Amino acid sequence: MAYRFVHAADIHLDSPLKSLALRDPALAELIGNATRRALVAIVDLCLDEGVDALMLGGDLYDGDQTSMKTARFLAGQLRRLDEAGIRTFVIRGNHDALSRITRELTFPDSVKVFGGRAEAVAAGGAGAGFDVVVHGLSFREPHAAESLLPKYRAPTADAVNIGLMHTSLGGHDGHDRYAPCTVAELQAAGFHYWALGHIHRRDVAQARGPGGPAVVMPGMPQGRDINEAGAKTVALVTVGDDRGVTVEHRRTSVAQFERVAVDLDGVADWGGVARAIDAALGVARDAAPSEHLVARLKVTGTTPLAWRLRREIDLLKAEADERAAALGATSIEKIEVASLVPGPAPGAPGDPLHELRRLIDEDVLRSNGFRTEIEAVAEELRAALPPECRGILGTDPAGFAAALAAVVAEGTEDVLARLGTPPDAGDR
């Protein structure tokens, strides 16, 4: 016999997705519903595999949510596990600490929600020939600047010890620093398995190879934007008769984001553009195991249509949307144009726009007045954005400067594209 459980984290039920909703409300609704469907997939996996427990490593919710519809949905899913005799162990992460639902909702008796004081709870396992103890500690507040590890209870002797923790570990790009600690510290704590949450990418550190103590970040079960690209999974964990730990990964994402490159090198007519998009999307759709593909297209290559693509980005998007609809279960989140015109690059000697390019590069972009003005405009824009969208302009001074430089470079290319050829140039 063995003790088996599913480990998931960072579901972010009903995430508001405001940045995506600004561009495409229908797509935002699809992804918002996908977070719920991912939870259903997790529960289905537990039932299909006949596991002993579900471990949830925090951020079940996305913040200060008050929807009782969400509460009823969650309770209904956990009731399915309860009726099957499967226990659920939950810790609150930094997002859950803001949610009234997490604190007020009444769960079935089989659900253990750990509080702000560390506990060690007997989880059965006698049928496997050993006792299992689950340790957990929830966030009381949205921030935890210090490591939580010293607050955990010592491992129970002669039992398999599983620890639930929400932590940024040593830090990770795109994630705030919460309850920092190291993998080495966790491995030295004497636990058989650490069920972590917070970082949205899957990561497994297993001491002494397969079967040894494991520190696992399962990633999120459903991506919400292009920075959470790829198929998403949860961990299916087996503790064998010898107490060795085996970790498998099972896909749960309903929709997956992917960056898709469209090479237009040498393409000289709009029909060729459509065919190239169709081919690139087809390859990406076939490679995506999730039910729905959400693609961000990046158009590259040298083509005489390069400037037209920039001028008529809306027409290009409509063309891509049509191709995606024909494929089925495919959406276009955004299109980026990085293609170049053949021959002398705009701004090279002999090009009609050489002087304008030189003025922009050498006079405008290097002037203190321009930098001051664009920073002021960007700060005003950032202040007007929803809090969760403000990171698009960087999260520190270096990121802010890089974001502005990218915007300026893109704007420069768009201006040159609109001035470089007459609106009716190129194949229609």
C-alpha positions as MATLAB code, in Angstrom:
seq = 'MAYRFVHAADIHLDSPLKSLALRDPALAELIGNATRRALVAIVDLCLDEGVDALMLGGDLYDGDQTSMKTARFLAGQLRRLDEAGIRTFVIRGNHDALSRITRELTFPDSVKVFGGRAEAVAAGGAGAGFDVVVHGLSFREPHAAESLLPKYRAPTADAVNIGLMHTSLGGHDGHDRYAPCTVAELQAAGFHYWALGHIHRRDVAQARGPGGPAVVMPGMPQGRDINEAGAKTVALVTVGDDRGVTVEHRRTSVAQFERVAVDLDGVADWGGVARAIDAALGVARDAAPSEHLVARLKVTGTTPLAWRLRREIDLLKAEADERAAALGATSIEKIEVASLVPGPAPGAPGDPLHELRRLIDEDVLRSNGFRTEIEAVAEELRAALPPECRGILGTDPAGFAAALAAVVAEGTEDVLARLGTPPDAGDR';
ca = [
       0.000    0.000    0.000;
       0.993    3.644   -0.399;
      -0.151    7.073    0.676;
      -1.079    9.253   -2.312;
      -2.113   12.872   -2.628;
      -2.510   15.678   -5.132;
      -0.571   18.893   -4.458;
      -1.842   22.123   -6.045;
      -1.387   25.827   -5.365;
      -2.076   29.298   -6.745;
      -5.455   28.589   -8.324;
      -6.482   32.269   -7.989;
     -10.192   31.583   -8.404;
     -12.054   34.357  -10.224;
      -8.907   36.379  -10.849;
     -10.162   39.751  -12.179;
      -7.792   39.755  -15.216;
      -8.264   43.503  -15.682;
      -5.298   43.995  -18.007;
      -6.585   41.297  -20.368;
     -10.146   42.596  -20.072;
      -9.001   46.023  -21.294;
      -8.007   44.429  -24.620;
     -10.447   41.551  -25.026;
     -13.373   41.118  -22.591;
     -14.489   37.832  -24.168;
     -11.026   36.306  -23.805;
     -10.811   37.539  -20.217;
     -14.089   35.770  -19.489;
     -12.761   32.548  -21.038;
      -9.627   32.609  -18.878;
     -11.587   33.604  -15.783;
     -13.847   30.589  -16.219;
     -10.775   28.437  -16.893;
      -9.534   28.950  -13.319;
     -12.751   27.377  -12.064;
     -12.546   24.562  -14.571;
      -8.969   23.917  -13.465;
     -10.205   23.387   -9.899;
     -12.803   20.953  -11.217;
     -10.004   19.144  -13.084;
      -7.997   18.918   -9.843;
     -10.941   17.387   -7.998;
     -11.588   15.026  -10.909;
      -7.950   13.909  -10.759;
      -8.250   13.203   -7.032;
     -11.364   11.106   -7.619;
     -10.001    9.270  -10.660;
      -6.754    8.390   -8.892;
      -8.450    7.524   -5.600;
      -5.943    9.558   -3.600;
      -5.980    9.961    0.153;
      -5.802   13.764    0.216;
      -5.615   17.064   -1.635;
      -2.969   19.545   -0.433;
      -3.554   23.200   -1.364;
      -0.487   25.410   -0.912;
      -2.180   28.811   -0.767;
      -3.706   31.503   -2.981;
      -6.903   29.647   -3.595;
      -8.443   33.084   -4.126;
      -7.079   36.200   -5.771;
      -7.690   38.845   -3.127;
     -10.454   40.649   -1.295;
     -13.344   38.806   -2.903;
     -16.821   38.714   -1.444;
     -18.755   36.657   -4.025;
     -20.775   33.980   -2.285;
     -21.283   32.404   -5.709;
     -17.558   31.654   -5.669;
     -17.856   30.367   -2.111;
     -20.652   27.983   -3.050;
     -18.701   26.727   -6.052;
     -15.637   26.012   -3.921;
     -17.655   24.349   -1.179;
     -19.357   22.172   -3.778;
     -16.039   20.941   -5.169;
     -14.658   20.164   -1.712;
     -17.893   18.347   -0.896;
     -17.236   16.015   -3.833;
     -13.951   15.049   -2.178;
     -15.607   14.712    1.220;
     -18.213   12.330   -0.176;
     -15.411   10.191   -1.627;
     -13.570   10.044    1.710;
     -10.714   12.264    0.484;
      -9.347   14.792    2.961;
      -8.303   18.331    2.024;
      -5.558   20.350    3.726;
      -5.419   24.094    3.020;
      -3.132   26.966    3.956;
      -3.861   30.609    3.237;
      -1.355   32.474    1.088;
      -0.784   36.201    0.725;
      -3.818   36.626   -1.557;
      -6.065   34.493    0.654;
      -5.182   36.650    3.652;
      -7.206   39.429    2.021;
     -10.277   37.297    1.356;
     -13.259   37.315    3.694;
     -14.518   34.109    2.087;
     -11.442   32.187    3.196;
     -12.053   33.200    6.797;
     -15.842   32.880    6.891;
     -16.802   29.959    4.639;
     -17.764   26.737    6.406;
     -16.149   23.684    4.815;
     -16.935   19.974    5.273;
     -15.353   18.314    8.314;
     -12.841   16.567    6.052;
     -11.276   19.951    5.178;
      -8.537   21.303    7.417;
      -7.746   24.998    6.983;
      -4.604   25.844    8.937;
      -4.610   29.051   10.934;
      -1.978   31.634   11.778;
      -0.341   29.349   14.352;
       1.622   26.306   13.170;
      -0.132   22.975   13.610;
       0.662   19.321   12.948;
      -2.388   17.226   12.051;
      -2.673   13.444   11.820;
      -3.710   12.550    8.267;
      -4.115    8.785    8.497;
      -1.884    6.573    6.383;
      -2.232    3.514    8.588;
      -3.279    1.496    5.565;
       0.113    2.269    4.041;
       1.896    0.909    7.104;
       2.915    4.281    8.539;
       1.344    7.377   10.048;
       1.145   10.606    8.041;
       1.303   14.032    9.670;
       0.559   17.255    7.771;
       2.114   20.485    9.026;
       0.765   23.886    8.029;
       0.771   27.600    8.779;
      -1.349   30.250    7.075;
      -0.624   33.895    6.363;
      -2.392   36.131    8.826;
      -1.602   39.257    6.806;
      -0.865   39.819    3.104;
       2.869   40.132    3.809;
       5.369   37.920    5.600;
       8.822   39.468    5.517;
      10.534   36.785    7.604;
      10.905   33.053    7.121;
       8.049   30.980    8.506;
      10.145   27.823    8.834;
      11.227   28.430   12.467;
       7.539   28.529   13.450;
       6.796   25.030   12.151;
       6.666   22.151   14.576;
       9.395   19.544   14.529;
       8.687   16.468   12.417;
       6.783   13.730   14.206;
       8.994   10.720   14.924;
       8.335    7.534   12.943;
       5.734    9.274   10.716;
       5.782   10.581    7.173;
       5.816   14.364    7.581;
       4.350   16.647    4.915;
       4.731   20.412    5.200;
       2.461   22.976    3.557;
       4.098   26.403    3.080;
       3.498   29.514    0.987;
       6.888   31.045    0.224;
       8.917   32.832   -2.434;
      11.933   30.698   -1.417;
      15.025   32.741   -2.306;
      13.123   35.062   -4.620;
      11.875   34.789   -8.182;
      11.340   37.223  -11.049;
       7.756   38.432  -11.191;
       6.935   37.409   -7.623;
       7.117   39.513   -4.500;
       9.301   38.280   -1.655;
       7.211   36.386    0.899;
       8.273   34.181    3.808;
      11.766   33.677    2.329;
      13.741   30.507    2.975;
      15.985   28.197    0.972;
      15.486   24.742   -0.480;
      18.474   23.548    1.561;
      16.823   24.744    4.777;
      13.623   22.916    3.912;
      15.485   19.737    2.999;
      17.306   19.861    6.332;
      14.071   20.165    8.330;
      13.450   16.398    8.361;
      10.207   16.390    6.343;
       9.498   13.865    3.592;
       7.673   16.355    1.364;
       7.262   20.130    1.278;
       4.084   21.163   -0.553;
       4.832   24.765   -1.516;
       2.935   27.553   -3.214;
       3.407   31.144   -4.425;
       5.765   30.834   -7.423;
       3.753   30.084  -10.547;
       6.373   27.920  -12.252;
       6.798   24.238  -11.530;
       9.985   23.286   -9.703;
      11.019   20.053   -8.000;
      14.055   19.625   -5.765;
      14.430   16.025   -4.620;
      17.323   15.053   -2.366;
      19.265   11.915   -3.198;
      17.389   11.394   -6.439;
      13.995    9.726   -6.921;
      12.482    8.509   -3.687;
      14.264   11.042   -1.492;
      12.706   13.976    0.385;
      11.106   16.419   -2.047;
      10.587   20.186   -2.066;
       7.962   20.896   -4.724;
       6.494   24.055   -6.214;
       3.733   22.643   -8.460;
       3.201   25.848  -10.411;
      -0.275   27.165  -11.041;
      -2.939   24.890  -12.542;
      -4.173   27.534  -15.010;
      -2.186   30.385  -16.569;
      -3.802   33.823  -16.729;
      -1.576   35.830  -19.092;
       1.305   35.510  -21.539;
       3.845   35.592  -18.698;
       2.267   32.372  -17.403;
       2.601   30.563  -20.725;
       2.522   26.832  -21.334;
       0.442   23.905  -20.171;
      -0.071   23.957  -16.398;
      -0.041   21.065  -13.978;
      -0.429   19.813  -10.433;
       1.693   17.225   -8.629;
       0.468   13.682   -8.047;
       2.560   12.327   -5.174;
       3.029    8.765   -3.990;
       4.724    7.831   -0.717;
       5.624    4.158   -1.099;
       5.900    1.347    1.415;
       9.552    2.270    1.932;
       8.502    5.916    2.500;
      10.185    6.909   -0.739;
       8.519    9.821   -2.538;
       7.576    9.769   -6.226;
       6.329   12.945   -7.927;
       4.352   12.937  -11.170;
       2.816   15.918  -12.982;
      -0.702   15.928  -14.403;
      -2.040   18.637  -16.688;
      -4.979   20.712  -15.461;
      -4.935   23.819  -17.664;
      -7.998   24.386  -19.807;
      -6.393   27.168  -21.835;
      -2.709   27.829  -22.341;
      -0.901   30.947  -23.467;
       1.893   30.612  -26.010;
       4.165   32.985  -27.924;
       3.970   32.080  -31.605;
       6.520   33.354  -34.135;
       5.351   34.109  -37.691;
       8.271   34.396  -40.115;
       7.426   36.606  -43.110;
      10.898   36.620  -44.608;
      10.456   37.179  -48.339;
       6.633   37.342  -48.180;
       5.500   40.066  -50.613;
       1.677   39.914  -50.608;
      -1.094   39.941  -48.013;
      -2.213   36.450  -48.976;
       1.236   35.183  -48.047;
       0.893   36.857  -44.661;
      -2.399   35.053  -44.050;
      -0.900   31.716  -45.081;
       2.118   32.200  -42.807;
      -0.141   33.009  -39.857;
      -2.300   29.982  -40.633;
       0.736   27.687  -40.745;
       2.306   29.009  -37.533;
      -0.982   28.810  -35.632;
      -1.598   25.295  -36.902;
       1.754   24.072  -35.596;
       1.179   25.771  -32.221;
      -2.364   24.398  -31.959;
      -1.187   20.844  -32.658;
       1.578   21.170  -30.057;
      -0.661   22.541  -27.291;
      -2.129   19.788  -25.092;
      -4.666   22.097  -23.420;
      -8.202   22.438  -24.712;
      -7.772   26.061  -25.817;
      -4.741   27.900  -27.245;
      -4.286   31.611  -26.538;
      -1.556   32.907  -28.844;
       0.525   36.056  -28.872;
       1.858   36.384  -32.411;
       5.216   37.973  -33.139;
       5.655   38.801  -36.813;
       9.309   38.745  -37.907;
      11.352   38.571  -41.094;
      12.231   40.933  -43.940;
       9.255   41.828  -46.129;
       8.180   44.828  -48.219;
       4.956   44.719  -46.206;
       6.746   45.479  -42.930;
       5.532   49.060  -42.638;
       2.033   48.214  -43.824;
       1.782   45.582  -41.102;
       2.510   48.263  -38.531;
       0.107   50.776  -40.079;
      -2.707   48.249  -40.371;
      -2.251   46.268  -37.186;
      -6.038   46.130  -36.709;
      -6.478   44.512  -40.122;
      -3.670   42.084  -39.297;
      -5.381   41.203  -36.009;
      -8.679   40.607  -37.804;
      -6.884   38.338  -40.274;
      -5.288   36.381  -37.438;
      -8.612   36.145  -35.570;
     -10.236   34.662  -38.670;
      -7.480   32.067  -39.005;
      -7.742   31.216  -35.304;
     -11.511   30.773  -35.544;
     -11.083   28.434  -38.496;
      -8.671   26.277  -36.483;
     -11.052   26.144  -33.528;
     -10.331   26.496  -29.791;
      -7.731   29.161  -30.611;
      -7.623   32.866  -29.702;
      -5.246   35.704  -30.533;
      -4.297   37.651  -27.430;
      -2.060   40.219  -29.156;
       0.144   40.775  -32.203;
       3.659   42.219  -32.079;
       5.300   43.386  -35.307;
       9.101   43.140  -35.523;
       9.477   42.687  -39.281;
      11.873   44.834  -41.357;
      11.702   46.345  -44.837;
      14.214   45.013  -47.372;
      17.149   47.109  -48.556;
      18.515   50.012  -46.539;
      17.018   50.082  -43.071;
      15.053   53.219  -42.234;
      17.606   55.669  -40.994;
      20.474   54.264  -43.085;
      22.319   56.678  -45.450;
      20.371   57.124  -48.643;
      16.986   56.411  -47.087;
      14.515   59.349  -47.318;
      13.863   59.086  -43.590;
      17.522   59.151  -42.663;
      17.394   62.704  -41.308;
      14.250   62.030  -39.276;
      15.772   58.869  -37.824;
      18.938   60.769  -36.922;
      16.973   63.583  -35.271;
      14.946   61.121  -33.221;
      17.931   59.025  -32.145;
      20.474   61.771  -31.539;
      18.459   64.830  -30.577;
      15.057   63.816  -29.224;
      15.734   60.580  -27.363;
      18.898   61.865  -25.709;
      17.443   65.122  -24.443;
      16.733   65.567  -20.759;
      13.506   67.371  -21.581;
      12.137   64.403  -23.547;
      13.052   61.897  -20.834;
      11.479   64.061  -18.142;
       8.300   64.507  -20.152;
       7.847   60.837  -21.076;
       8.526   59.717  -17.501;
       5.867   62.142  -16.246;
       3.334   60.877  -18.808;
       4.136   57.252  -17.930;
       3.779   57.886  -14.204;
       0.418   59.549  -14.791;
      -0.707   56.586  -16.880;
       0.510   54.070  -14.299;
      -1.395   55.842  -11.528;
      -4.590   55.561  -13.582;
      -4.210   51.804  -14.139;
      -5.709   49.147  -11.842;
      -3.087   48.056   -9.262;
      -2.621   44.637  -10.846;
      -1.815   46.236  -14.221;
       0.855   48.670  -13.050;
       3.651   46.148  -13.368;
       3.555   46.474  -17.167;
       5.680   49.603  -16.708;
       8.228   47.826  -14.529;
       8.424   47.103  -10.832;
      11.665   48.999  -10.108;
      13.616   51.926  -11.650;
      15.539   49.676  -14.038;
      12.357   47.940  -15.178;
      10.618   51.303  -15.589;
      13.454   52.607  -17.771;
      13.455   49.425  -19.873;
       9.672   49.560  -20.361;
       9.836   53.177  -21.495;
      12.720   52.428  -23.870;
      10.693   49.611  -25.447;
       7.639   51.846  -25.844;
       9.724   54.612  -27.433;
      11.421   52.185  -29.820;
       8.085   50.719  -30.872;
       6.610   54.195  -31.306;
       9.546   55.280  -33.436;
       9.054   52.333  -35.768;
       5.329   53.043  -36.025;
       5.948   56.696  -36.950;
       8.484   55.729  -39.606;
       6.122   53.065  -40.932;
       3.316   55.571  -41.383;
       5.614   58.082  -43.085;
       7.700   55.663  -45.106;
       5.187   54.586  -47.769;
       1.863   55.933  -49.006;
      -1.227   54.305  -47.444;
      -2.112   52.495  -50.671;
       1.348   50.961  -51.169;
       1.718   47.203  -51.319;
      -0.612   44.410  -52.389;
      -4.214   44.650  -51.285;
];
